[in-house]
């Protein structure tokens, strides 16, 4: 057992980004400021369109990495790509997902068009650029869906002046070399400042309560903002699913606060939460928040999939397609070589028989266990237990991806 633990520690210690992307000279192309795009996506399962509804000068320095400008991960359903208008060179990109992906898999989403808000933050360009809002095609390749021209010398930019009061909860350094997390506190009208402060502290400590986050505390800056962003239970008919559709309002509230990732903390003792990759995470103050928050942050921070089974969910067939799921911690064996096949101990059967003797406080041996991504058949997970399944520790596959994300924001 000790040998296995040492091997895992070495693996995580030397985890690097999956591919060394071409370097972009930040100072050549960007001013050091931040451009905000408020977008609207409208559609259903039959198709969708997306457009920029508002251009904003965020009036703040670029908080993201100035060296890791191109996204090395093939994760998320969408991607924003900034190209230099003169040369056509790609100078910035990030993948993300949103609530629309889940909506179009629901019964209503197959028939009824609905609008969804998105907010994208990119470095402020020095000169004219073309910004592509990409989506995946039928073969899961990223293709341009909407392309807009932006010239900072002529484009009129709005500015948000009304923003929430920022609190520095735990700051360890330059935002461009840290993971910047904003905790937005909802439902505190009439509450004492002491109550808000106590809850901020609790949520911050929960964030760092589980490995590998506990091992990277000084790689984070954590800020707090108070305000209503209309997060509510019952998203897509699931009682515990706690989400907000008011994404533009959420970013208005955050204002100029350095922000790579968002956690919405809802002042409610009811069990619930939710998250979307590179979008936001939500958790209530239920006593199980110490498990709910790291699980949800695993979604928004690492692009990890749910590993549990729930056939009654309206989008339980989300991963049963002819292509490999995008999430790194589940597979339908269509292209398992892209997943954790190289991490398996020699001789591991694929699929791997369940080991019901593994206690829920442990992940158990690495394998390929059936039952994940809400489906009991045809979708597989790396371990018997995991934070993304039943609130066990993050398994080696999930931990490896999280370590890679740390590198994307701190290198």
C-alpha positions as CSV (number, residue, x, y, z in Angstrom):
1,X,0.0,0.0,0.0
2,X,2.9,2.4,0.8
3,X,4.4,1.8,-2.6
4,X,1.2,2.6,-4.3
5,X,0.8,5.9,-2.3
6,X,4.4,6.9,-3.2
7,X,3.8,6.2,-6.8
8,X,0.6,8.4,-6.8
9,X,2.5,11.2,-5.0
10,X,5.2,11.1,-7.6
11,X,2.7,11.1,-10.4
12,X,0.9,14.2,-9.0
13,X,4.1,16.0,-8.1
14,X,5.3,15.9,-11.7
15,X,1.9,16.4,-13.3
16,X,2.2,18.8,-16.2
17,X,-0.1,20.2,-18.8
18,X,-1.1,17.5,-21.4
19,X,0.6,19.3,-24.2
20,X,3.0,22.2,-24.4
21,X,1.0,24.8,-26.4
22,X,2.7,27.3,-28.6
23,X,3.8,30.3,-26.7
24,X,2.1,33.7,-27.3
25,X,3.9,37.0,-26.5
26,X,1.4,38.7,-24.1
27,X,3.0,42.1,-24.3
28,X,2.9,42.1,-28.1
29,X,-0.8,41.5,-28.4
30,X,-2.4,42.7,-25.2
31,X,-2.6,45.9,-23.2
32,X,-2.8,44.2,-19.7
33,X,-6.4,45.1,-19.3
34,X,-9.5,42.8,-19.5
35,X,-12.3,42.7,-22.2
36,X,-15.6,41.3,-21.1
37,X,-18.1,39.9,-23.6
38,X,-21.7,39.4,-22.5
39,X,-23.2,36.8,-24.9
40,X,-26.6,35.3,-25.4
41,X,-27.2,31.7,-26.7
42,X,-30.7,30.8,-28.0
43,X,-31.8,27.4,-29.2
44,X,-32.9,23.9,-28.4
45,X,-31.7,20.4,-29.3
46,X,-32.3,21.2,-33.0
47,X,-29.7,23.9,-33.0
48,X,-28.7,27.2,-31.5
49,X,-27.2,30.6,-32.3
50,X,-24.9,32.8,-30.1
51,X,-24.1,36.5,-30.3
52,X,-22.4,39.3,-28.3
53,X,-25.0,41.4,-26.6
54,X,-22.7,43.8,-24.8
55,X,-19.0,44.7,-24.9
56,X,-17.4,45.9,-21.7
57,X,-14.2,47.3,-20.4
58,X,-13.8,45.5,-17.2
59,X,-11.7,48.4,-15.9
60,X,-9.2,45.9,-14.3
61,X,-5.9,44.3,-15.0
62,X,-5.9,40.9,-16.7
63,X,-6.0,38.4,-13.8
64,X,-5.3,35.3,-15.8
65,X,-2.0,33.8,-16.8
66,X,0.2,35.8,-19.1
67,X,2.2,32.8,-20.2
68,X,-0.5,30.1,-20.6
69,X,-2.7,31.8,-23.1
70,X,-3.8,28.9,-25.3
71,X,-6.0,26.2,-23.8
72,X,-4.2,22.8,-24.0
73,X,-7.3,20.9,-22.9
74,X,-9.9,19.4,-25.3
75,X,-12.6,19.9,-22.7
76,X,-15.9,21.8,-22.7
77,X,-18.7,22.1,-25.2
78,X,-17.7,25.6,-26.4
79,X,-14.5,27.6,-26.8
80,X,-13.7,31.3,-27.2
81,X,-10.8,31.9,-29.5
82,X,-9.1,35.3,-30.1
83,X,-7.1,35.7,-33.4
84,X,-4.9,38.5,-34.5
85,X,-6.7,40.2,-37.4
86,X,-3.5,40.9,-39.4
87,X,-1.8,37.5,-39.2
88,X,-4.7,35.2,-38.2
89,X,-2.6,33.8,-35.4
90,X,-4.5,32.4,-32.5
91,X,-3.4,34.4,-29.4
92,X,-5.9,33.4,-26.7
93,X,-8.4,30.5,-26.2
94,X,-10.4,28.9,-23.4
95,X,-12.9,26.1,-23.4
96,X,-16.1,26.1,-21.3
97,X,-19.6,24.7,-20.9
98,X,-22.9,26.2,-19.9
99,X,-26.4,25.3,-18.9
100,X,-27.6,25.1,-22.5
101,X,-25.9,21.8,-23.0
102,X,-28.0,20.2,-20.2
103,X,-31.1,22.0,-21.2
104,X,-31.1,20.7,-24.8
105,X,-31.0,17.1,-23.4
106,X,-34.2,17.6,-21.4
107,X,-37.7,16.8,-22.7
108,X,-38.5,20.6,-23.0
109,X,-35.1,21.3,-24.5
110,X,-35.8,19.0,-27.4
111,X,-38.8,21.2,-28.5
112,X,-38.7,24.7,-27.0
113,X,-36.2,27.4,-27.7
114,X,-34.7,29.1,-24.7
115,X,-32.1,31.9,-24.1
116,X,-29.1,31.5,-21.9
117,X,-26.5,34.0,-20.8
118,X,-22.8,33.6,-21.0
119,X,-20.0,36.0,-20.0
120,X,-16.5,35.6,-21.4
121,X,-13.3,37.4,-20.1
122,X,-10.4,37.7,-22.5
123,X,-7.2,39.9,-22.4
124,X,-7.8,43.3,-23.8
125,X,-6.1,43.4,-27.3
126,X,-3.9,46.2,-28.4
127,X,-5.1,46.1,-32.0
128,X,-7.9,44.6,-34.1
129,X,-8.8,40.9,-33.5
130,X,-11.4,38.4,-34.7
131,X,-13.1,36.6,-31.8
132,X,-14.6,33.2,-32.6
133,X,-17.3,31.6,-30.4
134,X,-16.9,27.9,-31.2
135,X,-19.0,24.9,-30.7
136,X,-18.5,21.2,-31.3
137,X,-19.7,19.7,-34.6
138,X,-21.1,16.2,-35.1
139,X,-17.6,14.7,-34.9
140,X,-16.9,16.6,-31.6
141,X,-14.4,18.9,-33.3
142,X,-14.4,22.6,-32.4
143,X,-15.6,24.8,-35.2
144,X,-16.4,28.5,-35.5
145,X,-20.1,29.2,-34.8
146,X,-20.0,33.0,-34.6
147,X,-17.1,35.2,-35.5
148,X,-17.1,38.9,-34.5
149,X,-14.6,41.6,-35.2
150,X,-13.2,43.7,-32.4
151,X,-11.1,46.8,-32.8
152,X,-10.2,48.6,-29.6
153,X,-9.7,51.9,-31.4
154,X,-13.3,52.1,-32.6
155,X,-15.5,49.8,-30.5
156,X,-17.6,51.5,-27.9
157,X,-17.3,49.8,-24.5
158,X,-19.6,49.9,-21.6
159,X,-18.4,50.0,-18.0
160,X,-20.0,48.5,-14.9
161,X,-19.9,51.0,-12.0
162,X,-22.3,49.2,-9.6
163,X,-20.6,46.2,-8.2
164,X,-20.5,44.4,-4.9
165,X,-18.2,45.3,-2.1
166,X,-15.0,43.2,-2.4
167,X,-13.5,41.4,0.6
168,X,-10.0,39.9,0.4
169,X,-10.5,36.6,2.2
170,X,-7.1,35.1,1.6
171,X,-4.6,36.6,-0.9
172,X,-1.2,35.0,-1.6
173,X,0.1,37.0,-4.5
174,X,-0.1,38.3,-8.1
175,X,-3.5,37.4,-9.6
176,X,-1.8,36.5,-12.9
177,X,0.2,33.7,-11.1
178,X,-2.6,32.5,-8.8
179,X,-6.0,30.7,-9.1
180,X,-8.4,33.6,-8.3
181,X,-11.6,32.4,-6.8
182,X,-14.6,34.8,-6.0
183,X,-17.1,33.6,-3.4
184,X,-20.4,35.4,-4.0
185,X,-22.8,35.3,-1.0
186,X,-26.5,35.3,-1.9
187,X,-29.4,35.6,0.5
188,X,-27.8,37.8,3.2
189,X,-30.2,40.8,3.2
190,X,-30.9,41.6,6.8
191,X,-28.2,39.3,8.1
192,X,-25.4,40.7,10.3
193,X,-21.9,41.3,8.9
194,X,-20.7,38.7,11.4
195,X,-22.9,36.0,9.8
196,X,-21.6,36.8,6.3
197,X,-18.0,36.7,7.6
198,X,-18.5,33.4,9.4
199,X,-20.0,31.8,6.3
200,X,-17.2,33.2,4.0
201,X,-14.6,31.7,6.4
202,X,-16.4,28.3,6.4
203,X,-16.7,28.1,2.6
204,X,-13.1,29.2,2.2
205,X,-11.9,26.5,4.6
206,X,-14.1,23.9,2.9
207,X,-12.4,24.8,-0.4
208,X,-9.0,23.9,1.0
209,X,-10.3,20.9,3.0
210,X,-9.7,18.1,0.5
211,X,-6.6,17.1,-1.5
212,X,-5.3,18.1,-3.9
213,X,-6.7,21.6,-3.1
214,X,-5.3,21.4,0.4
215,X,-1.8,21.0,-1.1
216,X,-2.2,24.1,-3.2
217,X,-3.5,26.7,-0.7
218,X,-0.8,29.3,-1.5
219,X,-1.6,28.9,-5.2
220,X,-4.9,30.6,-4.6
221,X,-6.3,34.1,-4.0
222,X,-9.9,34.0,-2.5
223,X,-12.2,37.0,-2.5
224,X,-15.7,37.6,-1.3
225,X,-18.6,39.6,-2.7
226,X,-22.2,39.9,-1.3
227,X,-25.3,40.2,-3.5
228,X,-28.3,38.4,-5.1
229,X,-27.7,36.5,-8.3
230,X,-31.0,34.7,-8.3
231,X,-29.7,31.2,-7.7
232,X,-32.6,28.8,-7.0
233,X,-33.3,25.1,-6.4
234,X,-35.1,23.0,-8.9
235,X,-33.1,23.7,-12.1
236,X,-34.4,21.5,-14.9
237,X,-36.8,19.8,-12.5
238,X,-34.2,18.4,-10.1
239,X,-34.9,19.5,-6.6
240,X,-31.3,19.6,-5.4
241,X,-29.9,21.3,-8.5
242,X,-29.1,24.8,-7.3
243,X,-28.1,27.2,-10.2
244,X,-28.5,30.7,-11.6
245,X,-29.5,31.8,-15.1
246,X,-28.4,35.4,-14.3
247,X,-24.8,35.1,-15.5
248,X,-24.5,38.8,-16.6
249,X,-25.8,40.0,-13.3
250,X,-23.3,37.7,-11.5
251,X,-20.4,39.2,-13.4
252,X,-21.7,42.8,-12.8
253,X,-21.7,42.0,-9.1
254,X,-18.1,40.6,-9.2
255,X,-17.1,43.8,-11.1
256,X,-13.3,44.3,-11.2
257,X,-12.4,41.6,-8.6
258,X,-9.8,39.2,-10.0
259,X,-11.8,36.1,-11.1
260,X,-10.7,32.8,-12.7
261,X,-13.5,30.8,-10.9
262,X,-16.8,31.6,-9.2
263,X,-18.4,30.0,-6.2
264,X,-22.0,31.1,-5.3
265,X,-22.7,30.5,-1.6
266,X,-26.4,30.5,-1.0
267,X,-27.6,31.3,2.5
268,X,-29.9,28.3,2.8
269,X,-29.6,25.1,4.9
270,X,-31.3,23.0,2.2
271,X,-29.1,20.3,0.6
272,X,-28.1,21.3,-2.9
273,X,-25.6,22.7,-5.4
274,X,-24.4,22.6,-9.0
275,X,-21.6,23.6,-11.3
276,X,-20.6,24.0,-15.0
277,X,-17.0,23.8,-16.4
278,X,-15.3,27.2,-16.4
279,X,-18.6,28.8,-15.7
280,X,-19.4,28.8,-11.9
281,X,-20.1,26.5,-9.0
282,X,-22.9,26.8,-6.4
283,X,-23.4,25.3,-2.9
284,X,-25.9,25.9,-0.1
285,X,-24.9,26.0,3.6
286,X,-26.2,22.5,4.3
287,X,-24.1,20.5,6.8
288,X,-22.9,18.4,3.8
289,X,-21.4,21.5,2.1
290,X,-17.9,20.2,3.1
291,X,-18.5,17.5,0.5
292,X,-20.9,19.2,-1.9
293,X,-18.5,22.2,-2.6
294,X,-15.4,20.1,-3.5
295,X,-17.6,17.9,-5.7
296,X,-19.1,20.8,-7.5
297,X,-15.8,22.6,-7.8
298,X,-14.4,19.5,-9.4
299,X,-16.9,20.1,-12.2
300,X,-16.2,23.9,-12.6
301,X,-12.5,23.8,-12.0
302,X,-11.5,20.5,-13.6
303,X,-14.2,19.7,-16.1
304,X,-14.9,16.4,-14.2
305,X,-18.0,14.4,-14.8
306,X,-20.4,13.0,-12.3
307,X,-19.5,9.3,-11.7
308,X,-22.8,8.3,-10.0
309,X,-25.8,6.6,-11.5
310,X,-29.2,8.3,-11.7
311,X,-31.3,6.9,-14.6
312,X,-34.3,9.1,-13.7
313,X,-32.4,12.3,-14.6
314,X,-33.8,13.9,-17.7
315,X,-30.4,13.9,-19.4
316,X,-29.2,10.5,-18.1
317,X,-28.2,9.5,-21.7
318,X,-25.8,12.5,-22.0
319,X,-22.7,10.3,-22.5
320,X,-24.1,7.4,-24.4
321,X,-22.9,8.5,-27.9
322,X,-20.6,7.1,-30.5
323,X,-17.8,9.4,-29.4
324,X,-15.7,9.4,-26.3
325,X,-17.0,11.7,-23.5
326,X,-15.1,14.9,-23.1
327,X,-14.7,14.6,-19.4
328,X,-11.4,13.0,-18.3
329,X,-12.8,10.7,-15.6
330,X,-15.4,8.7,-17.5
331,X,-15.3,6.6,-20.7
332,X,-17.6,4.6,-22.9
333,X,-14.6,2.7,-24.2
334,X,-14.9,4.3,-27.7
335,X,-11.4,5.7,-27.4
336,X,-10.2,4.6,-24.0
337,X,-6.6,5.2,-25.0
338,X,-7.2,9.0,-24.6
339,X,-8.3,8.5,-21.0
340,X,-6.6,6.6,-18.1
341,X,-5.6,3.4,-19.9
342,X,-1.9,4.2,-19.5
343,X,-2.4,4.6,-15.7
344,X,-3.9,1.1,-15.2
345,X,-1.8,-1.5,-13.4
346,X,-0.6,-4.2,-15.7
347,X,-3.2,-7.0,-16.0
348,X,-6.2,-4.9,-15.0
349,X,-9.3,-6.4,-16.8
350,X,-11.3,-3.9,-18.9
351,X,-14.1,-3.6,-17.8
352,X,-13.1,-4.3,-14.2
353,X,-15.4,-6.3,-11.8
354,X,-16.7,-4.3,-8.9
355,X,-14.9,-4.6,-5.6
356,X,-17.6,-4.2,-3.0
357,X,-15.1,-4.7,-0.2
358,X,-13.7,-1.2,-0.7
359,X,-14.9,1.2,2.1
360,X,-16.3,4.5,0.9
361,X,-13.5,6.3,2.7
362,X,-11.1,5.0,0.0
363,X,-11.0,5.0,-3.8
364,X,-9.8,1.4,-4.1
365,X,-7.8,0.0,-7.0
366,X,-7.7,1.9,-10.3
367,X,-9.8,0.2,-12.9
368,X,-12.7,0.6,-15.4
369,X,-15.9,0.2,-13.4
370,X,-19.3,0.2,-15.1
371,X,-21.8,2.8,-13.9
372,X,-21.0,6.5,-14.3
373,X,-22.2,9.7,-16.0
374,X,-25.8,9.0,-14.6
375,X,-26.0,5.7,-16.6
376,X,-25.7,2.2,-15.1
377,X,-24.6,0.6,-18.4
378,X,-22.1,1.6,-21.0
379,X,-20.3,4.3,-19.1
380,X,-17.3,3.6,-16.9
381,X,-15.4,5.3,-14.1
382,X,-11.8,4.9,-12.8
383,X,-12.4,3.8,-9.1
384,X,-15.0,2.2,-6.9
385,X,-15.4,5.4,-5.0
386,X,-14.4,9.1,-5.7
387,X,-15.4,12.6,-4.7
388,X,-17.3,12.7,-8.1
389,X,-19.3,9.6,-7.2
390,X,-20.0,9.4,-3.5
391,X,-17.9,12.0,-1.7
392,X,-14.8,9.8,-1.2
393,X,-11.3,11.3,-1.9
394,X,-10.6,12.4,-5.4
395,X,-9.4,9.3,-7.3
396,X,-6.0,9.4,-9.1
397,X,-7.5,10.2,-12.5
398,X,-9.5,13.2,-11.1
399,X,-6.5,14.3,-9.0
400,X,-4.2,14.3,-12.1
401,X,-6.6,16.5,-14.0
402,X,-6.9,19.0,-11.1
403,X,-3.1,19.1,-10.8
404,X,-2.9,19.9,-14.5
405,X,-5.4,22.8,-14.1
406,X,-3.3,24.3,-11.3
407,X,-0.4,24.4,-13.7
408,X,-2.5,26.3,-16.3
409,X,-3.1,29.2,-13.9
410,X,0.1,29.3,-11.9
411,X,2.9,28.7,-14.4
